[in-house]
Amino acid sequence: MTFQGKATPEMELFRTDQYYILVNGEYGLWWDRTTGEFDAKSAWDLASADDPECLGVLYGIVGKIELQSVVDSRLMLIKECAPVGDLPGGKTVYKIKSVTFLQLGPAGDAADLGLKTCKKHQNNKKAGPSGGGIFDIHQKAAFAKTWGTIKSATNTIKNTTQQAAALATSQVKLGKRRDSKDREKFERRILEELQRIFTETDSFYYCLDGDLTNSLQRQCDLKENNKEFLNNRGFWRTVDDRFFWNKHMLQDIISLNCPLADPWIIPVIQGFVQIEHCKVEIGFDPAVNEALEPRYETFTLSLISRRSRFRAGTRYKRRGVDEGGKCANYVETEQIVSHHHHQVSFVQVRGSVPVFWSQPGYKYRPPPRIDK
């Protein structure tokens, strides 16, 4: 069943020579393209930016990818999402459909993010290299003539100097080129794998104004014990750390410790969410309905499975419990039945047998081994 609800909130992405600027309503997030530092500001501060260019719209931030000496810093953005349904309280849940990567430095200028065009700024983008205009024609012609003269004059210099330089530096260049190609190949492989995980698995969900990590019971307890805290701070501060899958990726923004940064911290869970509206026949009411047509009541059935980010792994490779008491492949599944203002929740958990054991080897059904 396709969920037909309210419009999905969109965020805007701008680029200047020094910053990437994300705007979400009245909030702004500036990412320095040189240092990689974040700064949370008001959306009105966009007016002080130097010639910003709108790159399109996105639907949230997953977080920053950073592997020193292997992968250049990139910001993973939610490029496409699909609404799943509304939880009790009208909190809409979204499933991540695809992501894109925002790269630091000048290399980011040439990257095609594939973002949806911003309707507000589609006619006011900064003119690019192919921008039209009568002056461009004369400039291109003059540039071509000048470039031809320079090219002819420098050919003789290149012929004499490059041959000598090549003999001395060919081996060094060959080694650097090989290292660079290996690095680019590895970087591309990592990004492709991340793209595949978020595009093909259909297992990452988020909510912009609600908590998917805590069960209904835990949320009720938190509201009773932290009323004043929750009224003044972002809801992400009370999420269950076990199911906050992108916490490490958002650490730079979390470290800002600023209320203006709260809207950019979106906890993502891995698991499954399905929300259905069920209609049940409850009998007849002859006093009201002389035709004796059946009466119906509608309730909402929600199913949420949350997979722990601790000790996650493939079968046979991740077993048992660790020193901190965390079980391998731990999953919490919650069923919520909602009718008007009433909610009932039932929670089940599963995980690996909570003892220190493993199954080493690659053969079919390797025998378990007790480690402690």
C-alpha positions as CSV (number, residue, x, y, z in Angstrom):
1,M,0.0,0.0,0.0
2,T,1.4,3.4,-1.0
3,F,1.2,5.9,1.8
4,Q,-0.4,9.2,0.8
5,G,0.4,11.8,3.4
6,K,1.9,15.3,3.8
7,A,4.6,16.6,1.5
8,T,8.1,15.4,2.3
9,P,10.1,18.3,3.8
10,E,12.9,19.4,1.5
11,M,16.2,21.0,2.4
12,E,18.3,23.2,0.0
13,L,22.0,22.9,-0.8
14,F,24.1,25.9,-1.8
15,R,27.7,26.2,-2.9
16,T,30.2,29.1,-2.7
17,D,33.9,29.2,-3.2
18,Q,34.5,28.5,0.5
19,Y,31.4,26.7,1.8
20,Y,28.7,24.3,1.2
21,I,25.5,25.7,2.8
22,L,22.5,23.6,3.7
23,V,19.2,25.3,4.6
24,N,16.4,23.7,6.4
25,G,13.6,26.1,7.1
26,E,15.0,28.7,9.6
27,Y,18.2,26.7,10.2
28,G,21.4,26.7,8.2
29,L,24.5,24.5,8.3
30,W,27.8,25.7,6.8
31,W,30.5,23.2,5.8
32,D,33.9,24.6,5.1
33,R,35.2,23.2,1.8
34,T,38.8,23.5,2.9
35,T,38.9,22.5,6.6
36,G,35.8,20.3,6.7
37,E,34.6,22.2,9.8
38,F,30.8,22.6,10.5
39,D,29.1,25.7,11.7
40,A,25.4,25.9,12.6
41,K,23.8,29.2,11.8
42,S,20.4,30.8,11.1
43,A,19.1,30.4,7.6
44,W,19.1,34.2,7.3
45,D,22.9,34.1,7.3
46,L,22.7,32.9,3.8
47,A,22.3,36.5,2.8
48,S,25.9,37.2,3.9
49,A,27.3,34.3,1.7
50,D,29.4,35.3,-1.3
51,D,27.5,34.5,-4.5
52,P,25.8,31.2,-3.5
53,E,24.7,28.8,-6.2
54,C,21.8,26.4,-5.5
55,L,22.7,22.8,-6.3
56,G,19.2,21.3,-5.6
57,V,17.2,19.9,-2.8
58,L,17.9,17.0,-0.4
59,Y,16.0,15.3,2.4
60,G,18.5,14.9,5.2
61,I,22.1,14.2,6.2
62,V,23.3,10.7,7.0
63,G,26.7,11.9,8.1
64,K,30.4,12.4,7.2
65,I,32.6,9.7,5.7
66,E,36.2,10.0,6.6
67,L,39.0,7.5,6.2
68,Q,42.3,9.3,6.4
69,S,44.8,8.6,3.6
70,V,42.1,6.3,1.9
71,V,39.0,8.3,1.2
72,D,38.6,12.1,1.0
73,S,36.1,13.6,3.4
74,R,32.6,13.4,2.0
75,L,29.2,14.2,3.4
76,M,26.5,11.6,2.7
77,L,23.2,13.2,1.8
78,I,19.7,11.6,1.4
79,K,18.9,12.1,-2.2
80,E,15.7,10.2,-2.4
81,C,13.3,9.0,0.3
82,A,9.8,7.5,0.5
83,P,7.2,8.1,3.3
84,V,6.2,4.8,5.0
85,G,3.4,6.1,7.2
86,D,2.6,8.0,10.4
87,L,3.3,6.7,13.9
88,P,1.1,7.7,16.9
89,G,1.3,11.5,17.2
90,G,1.5,12.1,13.5
91,K,5.2,11.5,13.2
92,T,6.0,10.5,9.6
93,V,8.6,7.7,9.0
94,Y,10.7,7.8,5.8
95,K,12.7,5.1,4.1
96,I,16.0,6.1,2.5
97,K,15.9,5.2,-1.2
98,S,19.2,6.6,-2.4
99,V,22.1,8.7,-1.3
100,T,24.7,11.0,-2.8
101,F,28.2,12.2,-1.7
102,L,29.3,15.8,-1.3
103,Q,33.1,16.1,-1.6
104,L,35.4,18.7,-0.1
105,G,37.8,20.9,-2.1
106,P,37.7,21.9,-5.7
107,A,37.0,18.3,-6.8
108,G,33.4,18.9,-5.6
109,D,32.8,21.5,-8.3
110,A,32.8,18.9,-11.0
111,A,30.8,16.2,-9.2
112,D,27.2,15.5,-10.3
113,L,25.2,15.0,-7.2
114,G,22.0,14.1,-9.1
115,L,19.8,16.2,-6.7
116,K,16.3,17.2,-7.5
117,T,16.1,20.7,-8.9
118,C,15.1,23.4,-6.5
119,K,11.9,25.1,-7.7
120,K,12.6,28.3,-5.9
121,H,16.1,28.8,-7.5
122,Q,15.9,26.9,-10.8
123,N,15.8,30.2,-12.7
124,N,18.3,32.1,-10.5
125,K,21.4,29.8,-10.6
126,K,24.8,31.3,-10.9
127,A,25.9,31.3,-14.6
128,G,28.3,28.4,-15.2
129,P,31.1,28.1,-17.8
130,S,28.5,27.6,-20.5
131,G,26.4,30.6,-19.5
132,G,25.0,32.5,-22.5
133,G,25.6,36.2,-23.5
134,I,26.9,38.2,-26.4
135,F,30.1,39.0,-24.4
136,D,30.8,35.3,-24.1
137,I,31.1,35.0,-27.9
138,H,33.8,37.7,-28.2
139,Q,35.6,36.4,-25.1
140,K,35.7,32.9,-26.5
141,A,37.0,34.1,-29.9
142,A,39.7,36.2,-28.3
143,F,40.7,33.4,-25.9
144,A,41.0,30.9,-28.8
145,K,43.2,33.2,-30.8
146,T,45.4,34.0,-27.8
147,W,45.6,30.4,-26.8
148,G,46.7,29.4,-30.3
149,T,49.6,31.9,-30.2
150,I,50.7,30.7,-26.7
151,K,50.5,27.0,-27.7
152,S,52.6,27.6,-30.8
153,A,55.3,29.5,-28.9
154,T,55.6,27.0,-26.1
155,N,55.7,23.8,-28.3
156,T,59.4,24.2,-29.0
157,I,60.1,24.7,-25.3
158,K,58.2,21.6,-24.4
159,N,60.0,19.5,-27.0
160,T,63.4,20.2,-25.5
161,T,62.6,20.3,-21.8
162,Q,60.1,17.4,-21.4
163,Q,62.5,14.8,-23.0
164,A,65.2,15.6,-20.4
165,A,62.8,15.8,-17.5
166,A,61.1,12.5,-18.5
167,L,64.3,10.5,-18.1
168,A,64.8,11.8,-14.6
169,T,61.3,11.5,-13.3
170,S,59.6,8.7,-15.2
171,Q,60.2,6.1,-12.4
172,V,59.0,8.5,-9.7
173,K,55.9,9.4,-11.7
174,L,55.1,5.8,-12.5
175,G,55.1,4.9,-8.8
176,K,53.0,7.9,-7.8
177,R,50.6,7.2,-10.7
178,R,50.2,3.6,-9.6
179,D,49.6,4.6,-5.9
180,S,47.1,7.2,-7.1
181,K,45.2,4.8,-9.3
182,D,45.1,2.2,-6.5
183,R,43.7,4.8,-4.1
184,E,41.1,6.0,-6.5
185,K,40.1,2.4,-7.2
186,F,39.7,1.7,-3.5
187,E,37.8,4.9,-2.9
188,R,35.4,4.2,-5.7
189,R,34.8,0.7,-4.4
190,I,33.9,2.0,-0.9
191,L,31.6,4.7,-2.3
192,E,29.9,2.2,-4.6
193,E,29.4,-0.3,-1.7
194,L,27.8,2.4,0.4
195,Q,25.6,3.5,-2.5
196,R,24.5,-0.2,-2.9
197,I,23.8,-0.7,0.8
198,F,21.5,2.4,1.0
199,T,19.9,1.8,-2.4
200,E,19.3,-1.9,-2.6
201,T,18.7,-3.1,0.9
202,D,15.7,-0.9,1.7
203,S,16.6,-1.2,5.4
204,F,17.4,2.3,6.6
205,Y,14.7,4.5,8.1
206,Y,14.4,7.9,9.8
207,C,11.9,10.3,11.3
208,L,12.5,14.1,11.3
209,D,10.5,14.8,14.5
210,G,10.1,11.5,16.2
211,D,12.1,8.7,17.9
212,L,12.4,5.4,16.1
213,T,15.0,4.0,18.4
214,N,12.9,3.8,21.6
215,S,9.9,1.6,22.2
216,L,6.6,3.2,23.1
217,Q,7.2,2.3,26.8
218,R,10.6,3.8,26.9
219,Q,9.3,7.0,25.2
220,C,6.6,7.3,27.9
221,D,9.2,6.9,30.7
222,L,11.4,9.5,29.0
223,K,8.6,12.0,28.7
224,E,7.7,11.6,32.4
225,N,11.3,11.9,33.6
226,N,12.7,14.5,31.2
227,K,9.8,16.9,30.4
228,E,11.8,20.1,30.8
229,F,14.8,18.7,29.1
230,L,12.9,17.5,26.0
231,N,11.0,20.8,25.7
232,N,14.3,22.7,25.3
233,R,16.6,20.3,23.4
234,G,16.5,18.1,20.3
235,F,14.8,14.7,20.6
236,W,18.0,13.0,19.4
237,R,19.6,13.5,22.8
238,T,17.4,10.8,24.3
239,V,17.5,8.2,21.6
240,D,18.6,4.6,22.3
241,D,22.3,4.5,21.5
242,R,22.1,0.9,20.4
243,F,20.0,1.7,17.4
244,F,21.5,5.1,16.4
245,W,23.4,3.7,13.3
246,N,24.8,7.0,12.0
247,K,25.9,8.5,15.4
248,H,29.6,8.3,14.6
249,M,29.1,9.9,11.2
250,L,27.3,12.8,12.8
251,Q,29.8,13.3,15.6
252,D,31.2,16.6,14.2
253,I,27.7,18.1,14.2
254,I,26.9,16.7,17.6
255,S,30.1,18.2,19.0
256,L,28.8,21.7,18.1
257,N,26.5,21.3,21.1
258,C,24.3,24.1,19.7
259,P,20.5,24.2,19.5
260,L,20.9,25.5,15.9
261,A,22.6,22.1,15.0
262,D,19.8,19.9,16.4
263,P,17.6,19.9,13.2
264,W,20.6,18.5,11.3
265,I,21.1,15.5,13.6
266,I,18.8,12.8,12.2
267,P,19.1,9.4,13.8
268,V,18.9,6.6,11.2
269,I,17.9,3.0,12.2
270,Q,18.6,-0.2,10.2
271,G,15.7,-2.6,10.2
272,F,12.2,-2.6,8.9
273,V,9.1,-0.4,9.3
274,Q,5.6,-1.0,8.0
275,I,2.5,1.0,9.0
276,E,-1.0,-0.1,7.9
277,H,-4.5,1.2,8.5
278,C,-6.8,-1.8,9.2
279,K,-10.6,-1.7,8.9
280,V,-12.5,-4.1,11.1
281,E,-16.3,-4.8,11.0
282,I,-17.8,-4.3,14.4
283,G,-21.4,-5.2,13.8
284,F,-24.6,-3.3,12.9
285,D,-26.5,-0.4,14.4
286,P,-30.2,-0.7,13.4
287,A,-31.1,2.4,15.3
288,V,-29.0,4.5,13.1
289,N,-28.7,2.4,10.0
290,E,-32.1,0.9,8.8
291,A,-30.4,-0.9,5.9
292,L,-28.4,-2.9,8.4
293,E,-25.1,-2.2,6.7
294,P,-22.0,-3.2,8.7
295,R,-20.2,-0.6,10.8
296,Y,-16.4,-0.4,10.7
297,E,-13.7,0.9,13.0
298,T,-10.2,1.7,11.7
299,F,-7.0,1.1,13.7
300,T,-3.4,1.5,12.8
301,L,-1.0,-1.4,13.0
302,S,2.7,-0.5,13.1
303,L,5.7,-2.9,12.9
304,I,9.2,-1.7,13.7
305,S,12.3,-3.8,13.8
306,R,15.5,-2.2,15.1
307,R,18.9,-3.8,14.6
308,S,21.6,-2.9,17.1
309,R,24.7,-1.3,15.7
310,F,26.9,-3.2,18.2
311,R,28.4,-6.5,17.1
312,A,26.5,-6.5,13.8
313,G,27.9,-9.0,11.2
314,T,27.2,-11.9,9.0
315,R,26.1,-15.3,10.1
316,Y,28.8,-17.6,11.6
317,K,31.2,-14.7,11.7
318,R,29.6,-12.8,14.6
319,R,28.4,-14.9,17.5
320,G,27.9,-14.7,21.3
321,V,28.3,-11.7,23.6
322,D,31.2,-9.3,24.3
323,E,32.7,-7.9,27.5
324,G,30.1,-5.2,27.6
325,G,27.2,-7.6,27.4
326,K,26.2,-6.8,23.8
327,C,24.8,-9.7,21.9
328,A,25.7,-10.3,18.2
329,N,23.0,-9.4,15.7
330,Y,20.6,-8.1,18.4
331,V,17.2,-7.0,17.0
332,E,14.2,-5.5,18.8
333,T,10.8,-5.8,17.1
334,E,7.9,-3.8,18.3
335,Q,4.2,-4.1,17.3
336,I,2.0,-1.0,18.0
337,V,-1.7,-1.0,17.8
338,S,-3.2,2.5,17.7
339,H,-6.9,3.4,17.9
340,H,-7.9,7.0,18.4
341,H,-5.8,8.2,21.4
342,H,-5.0,4.7,22.7
343,Q,-1.8,2.8,21.9
344,V,-0.7,-0.7,22.8
345,S,2.8,-2.0,22.3
346,F,4.3,-5.5,22.3
347,V,8.1,-5.9,22.1
348,Q,10.1,-9.0,21.2
349,V,13.9,-9.3,21.2
350,R,16.3,-11.7,19.6
351,G,20.0,-12.1,19.4
352,S,22.9,-14.6,19.5
353,V,23.1,-16.9,22.5
354,P,24.6,-14.6,25.2
355,V,27.7,-16.5,26.1
356,F,31.3,-16.3,24.9
357,W,31.3,-18.6,21.8
358,S,32.2,-18.5,18.1
359,Q,32.1,-20.7,15.0
360,P,35.5,-20.4,13.3
361,G,36.1,-21.8,9.8
362,Y,34.5,-21.5,6.4
363,K,33.1,-25.0,6.0
364,Y,29.3,-25.8,6.0
365,R,27.9,-25.6,9.6
366,P,31.1,-25.2,11.5
367,P,30.8,-26.6,15.1
368,P,30.4,-24.0,17.8
369,R,33.3,-23.3,20.2
370,I,33.1,-22.0,23.8
371,D,35.7,-19.3,24.2
372,K,35.4,-18.6,27.9
